[in-house]
Amino acid sequence: MGAHEPESVDYPDYAAKVARAVGSGQFNRGILLCGTGIGMSVTANKFSGVRATLAYDNYTAKMSRLHNDSNILVMGGRTTGDETAYDILETWLNTKYEGGRHDKRLKKISELDNK
């Protein structure tokens, strides 16, 4: 869903496309990249059902899945090296949600979507 040309684009347009698709259940998970990842994170988290996480190392990627059942991974292209980005992606894709005590918290977050 992303930009495929070298020209500058507006990141909210692409964050919205991915967030709508994930939030509606069209896709289980999505990945967003921009300069720092901050703008994509802020934008994606405006959409119901989205738990977008800006991960900058393996630990944040792992914890976002284990405890928060993150469904959109966000990384910064200007702030994350290629090898680190690959490691983050692999960790995020292969970490399963832990459930248990975290279910109650995710329910509270979901209830905020409806307010």
Secondary structure, DSSP 8 states (H G I E B T S, - for coil): ----SSS---HHHHHHHHHHHHHTTSSS-EEEEESSSHHHHHHHTTSTT--EEE--SHHHHHHHHHTT---EEEEETTTS-HHHHHHHHHHHHH-----THHHHHHHHHHHHHT-
